[in-house]
Amino acid sequence: MDGNYDTEGTTGGTNSRLDMKHGFMKNIIKNQVARDNYDKEVKAKMTEKKQPAGKTKRPDIHTYVPPAKNKQASELQKSELLFKVEYEDENGKIIDFMVYKGDDPNTIARTFGTQQGLSAPMIKALAQRLTEEITQCLPASKTGKKYAAQMAG
């Protein structure tokens, strides 16, 4: 033997190529395709997460809120819900709004009445009804009595 190996009747130097139909080669090709698909998915996810060019993400900065605005926001959060009013108009549409502790029934009735196009007597009747409901919801304490006296006077 002079160094050339006989495989399938040919000499090694003239026609030595890989048999692409062999099961091992098919497995390698399948793995390469799978790896390419995975790389494409990862790159697509990375480009989705990236922000537009030129803009860098800043860390969360706590902004200054003036005390007056901060106080107003905290009062809105602390106000106690007394009840929910549901109103059905002529078309059958149900409109609802919330009444909180400290709300003025006259202001609520006037605002709601003008939005819904109610007449002046209807707005006055709504204000009286809201006053009655608010006094019922408030505990029978000095606060409730003061509130009822304010609304009556």
Stockholm file with secondary structure:
# STOCKHOLM 1.0

chainA/1-153         MDGNYDTEGTTGGTNSRLDMKHGFMKNIIKNQVARDNYDKEVKAKMTEKKQPAGKTKRPDIHTYVPPAKNKQASELQKSELLFKVEYEDENGKIIDFMVYKGDDPNTIARTFGTQQGLSAPMIKALAQRLTEEITQCLPASKTGKKYAAQMAG
#=GR chainA/1-153 SS CCSCCEETTEETTTSCCCCTTSHHHHHHHHHHHHHHHHHHHHHHHHHHHSCCTTCCCCCCCCCCCCHHHHHHHHHHHHSCEEEEEEEECTTSCEEEEEEETTCCHHHHHHHHHHHHTCCHHHHHHHHHHHHHHHHHHSCSSHHHHHHHHHHHC
#=GC SS_cons         CCSCCEETTEETTTSCCCCTTSHHHHHHHHHHHHHHHHHHHHHHHHHHHSCCTTCCCCCCCCCCCCHHHHHHHHHHHHSCEEEEEEEECTTSCEEEEEEETTCCHHHHHHHHHHHHTCCHHHHHHHHHHHHHHHHHHSCSSHHHHHHHHHHHC
//
